[in-house]
Amino acid sequence: MLSFGPWVEKNCFELLPFICYDDDIVYETSVSNVTNLTSVSATLTWQPVPDVINYRLEVKGVKEMTRNLTNVTDGLFNLTPGTQYTVQVFPIKCGRDLNAQEFFFTTIPNKVENFTVLSQNETRTLYLSWDKPFGNIDLFEIHYSGKEIKTKKTHAKVVNLTPGVLYTFNITSVAAGPDSTRSEKSTITVYTKPGKVSNLKASDNSQEWLLLSWDSPEGDATHYWVKALDENNILRFNQTVTGRQVNVTNLPISQNITLSVIALANGTLKGDNVTIYTYTAPGQISDLVLKSTHDTVTADWNAPHLGKSSSFNIELKVGSETKKYNVHERTKTFHNLNTAANYTVIVSISNGHVDGLPVQDSIFTLPLPPTHPKIPFADKEHITFSWTAPANSLNVTYVVEIKSDFYHYNTSAVVHHHTQYNFTGLKSGTKYDLTVKTKAGGNYSVTADISHCTDAKCCQTCQLTACVAVATTAAALTMAVLLCLALCASYSFVIMNLSSVMWTSAPQAEQTSKTSGQELQQCQKEHHEVKLMLHAVTQGDRCQTDISNISVCTLTFYTQCSSHAVCRLQVQGVSGRLALVEESLLLLFGGTAGQLSVE
C-alpha cells in the first residue's frame, strides 16, 4: 500500500472484512414449481431470493442429483416414469445456505401397452389383458359405460355385461403419491358374445324352398349366419343376413333338411348355434284314376321319386264324413261303401312331416234299384208313390215317372234323399203306370214299376147295379161299332138281352183276298178306342164293392170293317168289373158281314 499524505492507495480486489446477515425468507406456495411434466422430464422453477445469485438444486427420487445454479429455473431429463421426486433449492449467501424451497412432483406413468380381450366365450363376461409399462405403477383404472374397475394386476374380468353389445374400455396407469398421477389412456372397443336365437322354425315348406324365421337373442346381434344341409350333409344354403327371416332356397325335393342359425356381433363374433330339422315338401301325384262298383271305389295313381320316409296320405269324403288312410302303395280300394253315393278321394305325398300338394277326384258308386214300390194313398186327382231305398244307400237321388197311355200323359221328377213322391193334377178314373229308379252321377239303376188308377167320378155319385154297368159298357161298344162300321162297306149287329140271351151265329166269310193296309190300320184304331172307353167305364174301387151277387158274363162282338176284315172284341164282367179277355183281327176271304154275339 502506498500512501502520500492523506491519500492511501489500495488494491481494488482485496477482500475486506464484512458481516453477513441471514434474513428470513417466505416463499409463495401458490406458485407452480413444475412445468412441462412428462414421464421422463420436467422443468423446475423456483422463487428468486433478493441479493442471492447462487443456488444449489438437490433432487431425490430413484436416484439423487445435485446442481449449483445461478438461474431460478432448470430442466430435468432421463427421469423414471411414474416416480415421485423431492426437490430442494437452497439459496447461497455469504457462503452459507439459506432456508430452502422444497416441493414434490411425480412423473407421468407410461400408458398401458397391448390392451386386448383375452376371451369372449361368455355372453355376459369379458376377460381383458394388458402389459405393465416401464416405470413405477401403483395400480390400473378401467372405465366403461360409467363404471370403474381398479386393479394392481395386468388382467381383469368384466362381468354383468349385455350379450352382443359393443363396449368401449379405457385403461390408465396410476402412479403412487398424493397426486395419483395418471397416464395417457389406452382404449379398445369390443363386442360381447351374442346370445342364441329363439323360436327358430320353418314354414311354407315347398319342394325346393322354405321360410326360416326366428326371434332375436337377448341383448343384440348385428347379423345372422344361416346354413342348410341335406340328408347327405351337403351344404345347400350358406348366407349371412341382417333380418330375422330368410327364404332358404336350392333345397332338394322331399328330403330331411338340417337348418342352423348363429347370431353374429360385428358380423364376425359368433354366438351359440341353434339347429332344427325339417323336410322339404314332396311332389304331387299324377294320373289319379277312380273306378267304382256299387259298394267299392278303387283309386290308382302315379308318383315321382319318394324319399326314405315317404308315403301317401289319403282322404275319403262323402257328405260331412271323412276317413283318413296312409299307404305306401300307389293304389287303394275302399270297401263296404254306400251305393249311389258321391265319394271324393284326395291323395297327397307325405314324408312324415310335410305333405305335398293334394290331388283329388270324385266318383259315384253304382246305384242299386229301389224295391217294394207301393201306393199308400190315391184319390181321383192324386197318387202318392213310395218305395224302399236300396241297401247301403246314403243320400240317394231318385227319378220318378208317371204316364197314362189313354191321355198320352207323361211326366217325371227328381227326388233327393226321400222315398216318397206325390203326383197331383191327375185325371179321375184313369190308369197310370209309375216307375222309380236310382240316379248316381250319370248312372241309373233299373226301374221298379207299379200301376194304379185314380178314383172314377161316377163312383162318387151313384151306385151301379150289374145291369147298369153292363148297359154302360154296351153303349160304349155300340158307339165304337158305329164308328168302325161307318168306314166299312156293310155291317149288321143285334144286341140281345145281356143277362140271358146269346146270338150264336158266328161270322162266315170266304177268304178271297188279302186285306189292305189302310183298312187294317183303320180297324185297329177303332178297336183301340173301344178298349179305352171300356177301361174308363170299369175303373174305381167303389163300383166293385157296391155291386154284389153278379154272375160272370162274357160279351163278344164282331164287326166287319170291310169285305176283307172283321174286328173282334171279347169282354168279361166279374163282380161288377169288366176286363178285356181277348181281342183280335180276323181276315176274311169272302162271306157275310160280321155279327155281335153276347153271352
C-alpha positions in Angstrom: 0.0 0.0 0.0 1.3 3.4 -0.9 0.4 6.5 0.9 1.1 10.0 0.2 0.0 12.3 2.8 -3.7 11.9 3.4 -4.1 9.7 0.3 -3.8 5.9 0.5 -3.6 3.7 -2.5 -5.2 0.1 -2.1 -5.8 -3.0 -4.3 -9.4 -3.0 -5.5 -9.6 -6.8 -5.5 -8.6 -7.2 -1.9 -11.3 -8.7 0.2 -12.2 -6.6 3.2 -13.8 -7.9 6.3 -17.7 -7.8 6.3 -20.8 -9.0 8.3 -23.5 -11.3 6.6 -27.0 -11.2 7.9 -29.3 -14.3 7.4 -32.7 -12.9 6.6 -36.0 -15.0 7.0 -37.3 -15.8 3.5 -41.0 -16.5 3.0 -41.8 -18.4 -0.2 -45.2 -18.2 -2.1 -46.7 -21.7 -2.1 -49.3 -20.9 -4.7 -46.6 -20.6 -7.4 -46.3 -23.7 -9.6 -42.8 -25.0 -9.4 -43.0 -27.8 -12.0 -44.0 -27.4 -15.7 -43.7 -29.4 -18.8 -44.1 -32.6 -16.8 -43.8 -35.8 -18.8 -42.9 -39.4 -17.9 -39.2 -38.7 -18.2 -38.7 -34.9 -17.9 -39.8 -31.8 -16.0 -39.0 -28.1 -15.9 -38.4 -26.7 -12.4 -38.8 -23.1 -11.4 -38.3 -21.5 -8.0 -38.7 -18.1 -6.5 -35.7 -15.9 -6.6 -34.1 -14.6 -3.4 -33.1 -11.0 -3.1 -29.3 -10.4 -3.1 -28.7 -14.0 -3.9 -27.2 -15.1 -7.1 -26.2 -18.7 -6.3 -28.5 -21.6 -5.7 -27.9 -25.3 -5.1 -30.5 -27.8 -6.5 -30.9 -31.1 -4.9 -33.3 -33.8 -6.4 -34.2 -37.0 -4.7 -36.0 -39.9 -6.3 -34.9 -43.1 -7.9 -31.5 -41.6 -7.8 -30.2 -38.4 -6.3 -28.7 -35.4 -8.1 -27.2 -32.1 -7.1 -26.6 -29.0 -9.1 -25.2 -25.5 -8.4 -27.0 -22.9 -10.4 -27.2 -19.2 -10.8 -30.6 -19.3 -12.5 -34.0 -19.7 -11.0 -35.1 -22.5 -13.5 -33.7 -25.8 -14.6 -34.8 -28.8 -16.7 -34.6 -32.4 -15.5 -34.3 -35.2 -18.0 -34.0 -39.0 -18.1 -36.4 -39.3 -15.2 -38.2 -42.5 -14.4 -41.9 -42.7 -15.4 -44.4 -42.8 -12.5 -41.8 -41.8 -9.9 -42.2 -39.3 -7.2 -39.4 -36.8 -6.9 -38.5 -34.4 -4.0 -36.9 -31.1 -4.9 -35.0 -28.7 -2.6 -33.5 -25.4 -3.8 -31.0 -23.7 -1.4 -30.1 -20.0 -1.9 -26.4 -19.4 -1.1 -25.4 -16.2 0.6 -22.1 -15.3 2.1 -21.0 -18.9 1.5 -23.9 -20.2 3.6 -27.2 -22.0 2.7 -30.3 -20.1 3.4 -33.6 -21.8 4.1 -34.5 -23.9 1.1 -37.5 -24.0 -1.1 -39.0 -27.6 -1.1 -41.6 -29.2 -3.4 -42.6 -32.6 -4.9 -43.6 -33.9 -8.3 -44.4 -37.3 -9.9 -43.5 -38.1 -13.4 -46.4 -39.3 -15.6 -46.6 -43.1 -15.8 -46.3 -44.7 -19.2 -49.6 -45.8 -20.9 -50.6 -49.4 -21.0 -49.5 -51.4 -23.9 -51.1 -54.4 -25.7 -54.5 -53.8 -24.1 -56.7 -56.5 -25.5 -59.5 -59.1 -24.9 -58.4 -62.5 -23.7 -61.7 -64.3 -24.1 -65.2 -63.7 -25.4 -66.6 -67.2 -24.8 -69.3 -66.0 -22.5 -72.2 -63.7 -23.4 -72.0 -61.6 -20.2 -68.3 -61.7 -19.4 -65.1 -60.4 -21.0 -61.5 -61.1 -20.0 -59.2 -58.1 -20.5 -55.4 -58.2 -20.5 -52.5 -55.7 -20.9 -48.8 -55.3 -20.4 -47.3 -53.3 -17.5 -45.4 -50.3 -18.9 -41.9 -49.3 -17.9 -41.6 -47.2 -14.7 -43.3 -47.2 -11.4 -47.1 -48.1 -11.4 -49.3 -48.2 -8.3 -52.5 -49.5 -10.0 -54.6 -49.6 -13.2 -58.0 -48.0 -13.6 -60.5 -49.3 -16.2 -63.5 -47.3 -17.2 -66.5 -48.5 -19.3 -70.2 -47.5 -19.5 -69.9 -45.2 -16.5 -68.3 -48.0 -14.4 -64.8 -48.3 -13.0 -62.5 -51.2 -12.1 -59.2 -50.7 -10.2 -56.6 -53.5 -10.1 -52.9 -53.9 -9.5 -52.9 -56.9 -11.9 -52.4 -56.9 -15.6 -55.7 -58.6 -16.3 -59.3 -58.1 -15.3 -62.6 -59.9 -15.5 -65.6 -57.8 -16.5 -69.0 -59.2 -15.6 -72.7 -58.5 -15.9 -72.4 -57.3 -19.5 -75.2 -57.4 -22.1 -74.8 -60.0 -24.9 -74.0 -58.8 -28.4 -73.3 -55.2 -27.4 -70.4 -53.0 -28.3 -68.4 -51.8 -25.3 -65.5 -49.2 -25.1 -62.9 -49.8 -22.4 -60.4 -47.2 -21.3 -57.4 -48.1 -19.1 -54.9 -45.8 -17.4 -51.8 -46.4 -15.3 -51.8 -44.6 -11.9 -48.6 -43.7 -10.2 -48.2 -43.7 -6.4 -48.3 -40.5 -4.5 -50.7 -37.9 -3.3 -51.3 -36.6 -6.8 -52.2 -40.1 -8.2 -50.7 -39.0 -11.5 -52.4 -40.9 -14.4 -51.0 -41.9 -17.7 -52.5 -41.4 -21.1 -55.4 -43.8 -21.6 -55.4 -46.8 -23.8 -58.7 -47.7 -25.5 -60.3 -50.8 -27.0 -63.8 -51.4 -28.3 -65.2 -54.9 -28.2 -68.4 -56.8 -28.7 -69.7 -59.2 -26.1 -70.6 -62.6 -27.4 -74.2 -62.6 -28.8 -76.8 -64.9 -27.3 -78.7 -67.7 -29.0 -81.7 -67.0 -31.3 -85.0 -68.4 -30.1 -88.2 -69.7 -31.6 -86.4 -71.0 -34.7 -89.0 -72.5 -37.0 -89.6 -73.5 -40.7 -92.8 -72.7 -42.5 -94.3 -72.7 -46.0 -92.3 -75.8 -46.8 -92.3 -76.4 -50.6 -90.5 -78.8 -52.8 -87.3 -76.6 -53.2 -87.5 -73.8 -50.6 -88.9 -72.9 -47.2 -89.2 -69.9 -45.0 -87.0 -69.9 -41.9 -87.7 -67.4 -39.1 -86.6 -66.7 -35.5 -86.6 -64.3 -32.7 -83.7 -62.0 -31.8 -81.4 -63.2 -28.9 -81.2 -61.4 -25.6 -79.2 -58.2 -26.0 -78.3 -57.5 -29.6 -77.0 -59.0 -32.8 -75.8 -57.3 -35.9 -76.1 -60.3 -38.3 -77.3 -63.9 -38.5 -75.5 -66.8 -40.2 -77.9 -69.2 -41.8 -76.9 -72.7 -43.1 -78.8 -75.6 -44.6 -77.6 -79.2 -45.1 -79.4 -82.0 -46.9 -79.6 -85.7 -45.9 -76.1 -86.3 -47.3 -74.6 -83.4 -45.3 -74.1 -81.4 -48.5 -74.2 -77.6 -47.9 -77.2 -76.3 -49.8 -77.6 -72.8 -48.4 -75.0 -70.5 -46.7 -75.8 -66.8 -46.2 -75.4 -64.0 -43.7 -78.4 -61.8 -43.3 -79.4 -58.9 -41.1 -83.1 -59.6 -40.8 -84.9 -62.3 -38.7 -86.2 -64.4 -41.5 -84.9 -65.7 -44.8 -86.1 -67.8 -47.7 -83.9 -70.9 -47.8 -83.6 -72.0 -51.4 -81.8 -74.5 -53.6 -83.1 -77.4 -51.5 -83.7 -81.0 -52.8 -87.2 -82.3 -53.0 -88.7 -84.4 -50.2 -85.6 -84.6 -48.0 -84.7 -84.1 -44.3 -83.1 -80.7 -44.1 -80.8 -79.5 -41.2 -81.2 -75.8 -40.6 -78.9 -73.8 -38.2 -78.8 -70.1 -37.3 -75.9 -68.3 -35.5 -76.2 -64.8 -34.2 -73.3 -62.6 -35.0 -71.9 -59.5 -33.4 -70.0 -57.1 -35.6 -70.6 -59.7 -38.4 -67.8 -62.0 -37.1 -68.2 -62.8 -33.4 -70.4 -65.9 -33.3 -73.0 -66.8 -30.7 -74.1 -70.4 -30.0 -75.5 -72.4 -32.8 -79.3 -73.2 -32.9 -80.4 -76.1 -35.1 -83.7 -77.6 -36.2 -84.7 -80.3 -38.6 -87.5 -80.1 -41.2 -88.5 -81.6 -44.6 -89.0 -80.2 -48.0 -92.3 -81.0 -49.5 -92.7 -84.0 -51.7 -94.1 -83.6 -55.3 -97.6 -84.2 -56.4 -99.1 -87.5 -57.6 -100.3 -87.7 -61.2 -102.8 -89.7 -63.2 -105.4 -90.2 -60.4 -108.0 -92.6 -61.8 -111.1 -93.7 -59.9 -113.2 -96.8 -60.5 -116.3 -97.9 -58.7 -118.8 -100.7 -58.1 -122.0 -100.4 -56.1 -120.0 -100.8 -52.8 -116.3 -100.1 -53.6 -114.1 -97.4 -55.0 -110.6 -98.1 -56.3 -108.0 -95.3 -56.7 -104.8 -95.7 -58.7 -102.2 -93.0 -59.3 -98.6 -92.4 -60.3 -96.0 -90.6 -58.1 -92.5 -89.1 -58.5 -89.4 -90.4 -56.7 -90.1 -90.8 -53.0 -87.8 -90.1 -50.1 -86.8 -92.7 -47.5 -89.7 -91.9 -45.2 -92.3 -91.0 -47.8 -95.9 -92.5 -48.0 -99.3 -91.5 -49.3 -102.0 -89.7 -47.2 -105.5 -90.4 -48.5 -108.8 -88.9 -47.5 -112.1 -90.4 -48.5 -115.0 -87.9 -48.2 -118.7 -88.5 -48.5 -121.1 -85.8 -47.3 -119.7 -84.5 -44.0 -117.9 -87.7 -43.2 -114.1 -88.0 -43.8 -111.9 -91.1 -43.3 -108.1 -90.9 -43.5 -105.6 -93.6 -44.6 -101.8 -93.9 -45.1 -100.4 -96.3 -47.6 -97.1 -97.0 -49.3 -98.6 -98.5 -52.5 -99.8 -96.5 -55.4 -103.3 -97.9 -55.2 -106.1 -98.1 -52.6 -109.5 -99.8 -52.6 -112.3 -98.7 -50.3 -114.8 -101.4 -49.3 -118.3 -101.5 -47.8 -119.3 -98.2 -49.2 -122.8 -96.8 -49.7 -124.5 -97.4 -53.0 -125.2 -94.4 -55.3 -123.1 -92.1 -53.2 -120.7 -89.4 -54.4 -117.2 -90.1 -53.0 -114.2 -87.7 -53.2 -110.7 -89.2 -53.0 -107.8 -86.8 -52.0 -104.3 -88.1 -52.3 -101.0 -86.4 -51.3 -97.5 -87.5 -50.7 -96.2 -87.3 -47.2 -92.6 -87.6 -46.0 -93.6 -87.9 -42.4 -93.7 -84.2 -41.6 -94.8 -82.3 -44.7 -97.5 -83.1 -47.2 -97.2 -82.4 -50.9 -100.0 -80.6 -52.8 -103.1 -82.7 -52.8 -104.8 -84.1 -55.9 -108.5 -85.0 -55.8 -111.3 -86.5 -57.9 -114.8 -87.7 -57.3 -116.9 -90.6 -58.4 -120.3 -92.1 -57.7 -120.7 -95.7 -56.5 -123.0 -97.5 -58.9 -126.7 -97.5 -57.8 -128.9 -100.4 -56.8 -132.5 -100.1 -57.7 -135.2 -99.2 -55.2 -137.5 -102.0 -54.1 -141.1 -102.6 -52.9 -143.0 -99.9 -54.9 -146.4 -99.2 -53.5 -149.3 -96.7 -53.5 -150.1 -95.7 -49.9 -152.7 -93.2 -51.0 -154.7 -92.3 -54.1 -157.9 -90.4 -55.0 -159.4 -89.0 -58.2 -156.6 -86.4 -58.7 -153.6 -87.6 -56.6 -151.4 -90.7 -56.3 -148.8 -91.0 -53.6 -145.9 -93.2 -54.7 -143.5 -94.7 -52.2 -140.7 -97.3 -52.3 -137.8 -98.8 -50.2 -134.3 -97.4 -50.6 -131.6 -99.8 -51.8 -129.4 -101.4 -49.2 -126.3 -99.5 -48.0 -127.5 -96.3 -49.6 -126.9 -92.8 -48.4 -128.4 -89.5 -49.6 -129.7 -91.2 -52.8 -131.2 -89.3 -55.7 -134.2 -90.9 -57.5 -136.0 -90.3 -60.7 -139.8 -91.0 -60.6 -142.0 -91.1 -63.7 -145.8 -91.4 -64.2 -147.6 -91.9 -67.5 -151.1 -92.6 -69.0 -151.4 -94.1 -72.4 -155.1 -93.1 -72.6 -154.4 -89.4 -72.2 -150.9 -89.6 -73.7 -149.6 -88.1 -70.4 -146.0 -88.5 -69.2 -144.1 -86.6 -66.6 -141.1 -87.2 -64.3 -139.4 -85.7 -61.3 -136.1 -85.9 -59.4 -136.4 -86.8 -55.7 -133.4 -86.1 -53.3 -133.0 -88.1 -50.1 -136.7 -89.2 -49.8 -138.5 -92.4 -50.7 -142.0 -90.9 -51.5 -143.4 -88.6 -54.0 -146.9 -87.2 -54.5 -148.3 -86.8 -58.1 -151.0 -84.2 -58.4 -153.3 -82.8 -61.1 -154.2 -86.3 -62.4 -157.4 -87.4 -64.3 -160.0 -89.3 -62.4 -160.8 -92.9 -63.4 -157.5 -93.3 -65.2 -154.9 -96.0 -65.1 -151.4 -94.7 -64.5 -148.0 -96.5 -64.8 -145.4 -95.4 -62.2 -141.7 -96.1 -62.2 -138.8 -95.2 -59.9 -135.0 -95.6 -60.5 -131.9 -94.7 -58.6 -129.6 -92.0 -60.1 -125.9 -91.7 -59.2 -124.0 -89.1 -61.2 -124.7 -90.1 -64.8 -125.6 -93.7 -63.9 -129.1 -95.1 -63.4 -130.4 -98.3 -61.9 -133.2 -100.4 -63.4 -136.7 -99.3 -62.6 -139.2 -100.5 -60.0 -142.7 -100.4 -61.5 -146.3 -100.3 -60.4 -149.7 -99.4 -61.9 -152.6 -97.7 -60.2 -155.9 -96.0 -61.1 -157.3 -92.8 -59.9 -160.8 -92.9 -58.5 -163.6 -92.5 -61.1 -166.0 -89.6 -60.6 -169.1 -91.7 -61.4 -168.4 -94.0 -58.5 -168.7 -91.0 -56.1 -172.2 -90.0 -57.3 -174.0 -93.3 -58.0 -174.2 -96.9 -57.2 -174.2 -99.1 -60.2 -176.0 -102.4 -60.4 -174.8 -105.1 -62.6 -177.2 -104.4 -65.4 -176.3 -100.6 -65.3 -172.6 -101.4 -65.6 -173.2 -103.8 -68.4 -175.5 -101.4 -70.2 -172.9 -98.6 -70.0 -170.3 -100.9 -71.4 -172.7 -102.0 -74.2 -173.4 -98.3 -75.0 -169.7 -97.7 -75.3 -169.3 -100.8 -77.5 -172.2 -99.6 -79.7 -170.5 -96.2 -80.3 -167.3 -97.8 -81.2 -169.0 -100.2 -83.6 -170.9 -97.4 -85.3 -167.6 -95.5 -85.8 -165.9 -98.6 -87.1 -168.8 -99.6 -89.5 -169.0 -96.1 -91.0 -165.9 -96.9 -92.8 -166.9 -100.4 -93.8 -169.0 -101.5 -96.8 -171.7 -103.1 -94.9 -172.5 -104.2 -91.3 -175.2 -105.7 -89.2 -175.5 -106.4 -85.5 -178.0 -107.5 -83.0 -178.0 -106.6 -79.2 -179.7 -109.2 -77.2 -180.7 -109.3 -73.5 -177.2 -109.1 -71.8 -178.2 -111.3 -68.9 -179.7 -114.3 -70.6 -179.6 -114.2 -74.5 -176.8 -115.3 -76.8 -176.8 -115.0 -80.5 -174.8 -117.9 -81.5 -174.4 -117.3 -85.2 -170.8 -116.9 -86.0 -169.4 -114.8 -88.8 -169.0 -116.7 -92.0 -166.6 -115.4 -94.6 -164.8 -116.5 -97.6 -161.1 -115.9 -97.7 -161.0 -114.5 -101.2 -158.3 -111.8 -101.0 -155.8 -110.1 -98.7 -156.8 -107.1 -96.6 -155.4 -103.8 -97.5 -153.0 -102.0 -95.1 -155.2 -98.9 -94.9 -158.3 -100.9 -93.8 -156.4 -102.8 -91.2 -155.0 -99.6 -89.6 -158.5 -98.0 -89.5 -159.9 -101.1 -87.9 -157.2 -101.2 -85.3 -157.7 -97.5 -84.5 -161.4 -98.0 -83.8 -160.6 -101.2 -81.8 -158.3 -99.2 -79.6 -160.9 -96.5 -78.9 -163.4 -99.1 -77.8 -160.8 -100.5 -75.3 -160.2 -97.1 -73.9 -163.9 -96.5 -73.3 -164.3 -99.9 -71.7 -161.4 -99.1 -69.4 -162.8 -95.7 -68.3 -166.2 -97.3 -67.5 -164.9 -100.2 -65.5 -162.4 -98.5 -63.2 -163.0 -97.5 -59.5 -162.9 -99.5 -56.2 -166.4 -98.3 -55.2 -168.0 -99.7 -58.2 -166.6 -103.1 -57.4 -167.7 -103.0 -53.7 -171.1 -101.7 -54.3 -172.2 -104.4 -56.7 -172.8 -107.9 -55.4 -174.3 -111.2 -56.5 -173.4 -110.8 -60.2 -172.6 -113.8 -62.2 -169.8 -113.9 -64.7 -170.9 -112.6 -68.1 -168.9 -112.5 -71.3 -169.5 -110.0 -74.1 -168.2 -110.8 -77.6 -168.9 -108.8 -80.7 -167.8 -108.9 -84.3 -167.9 -106.1 -86.7 -167.0 -106.2 -90.3 -164.7 -103.3 -91.2 -164.7 -104.2 -94.9 -165.2 -107.1 -97.2 -161.8 -108.4 -96.1 -161.5 -107.6 -92.3 -163.5 -108.1 -89.1 -162.8 -106.6 -85.7 -163.4 -109.0 -82.7 -163.6 -107.9 -79.1 -164.4 -110.0 -76.0 -165.1 -108.6 -72.5 -165.9 -110.4 -69.3 -167.6 -108.9 -66.3 -167.0 -110.3 -62.8 -168.5 -108.8 -59.7 -169.3 -105.6 -61.5 -165.9 -105.0 -63.1 -165.2 -105.6 -66.8 -162.0 -106.9 -68.1 -160.7 -107.3 -71.6 -160.4 -111.1 -72.3 -159.4 -111.2 -75.9 -159.0 -109.0 -78.9 -158.2 -110.0 -82.4 -158.4 -109.0 -86.0 -160.0 -111.6 -88.3 -159.1 -111.5 -92.0 -161.9 -112.5 -94.4 -161.5 -114.2 -97.7 -165.2 -113.7 -98.7 -168.5 -114.3 -96.9 -171.2 -112.5 -94.9 -171.0 -109.5 -92.6 -169.9 -109.8 -89.0 -172.3 -110.1 -86.1 -172.2 -109.1 -82.4 -172.7 -112.0 -80.0 -173.4 -111.5 -76.3 -173.3 -114.2 -73.7 
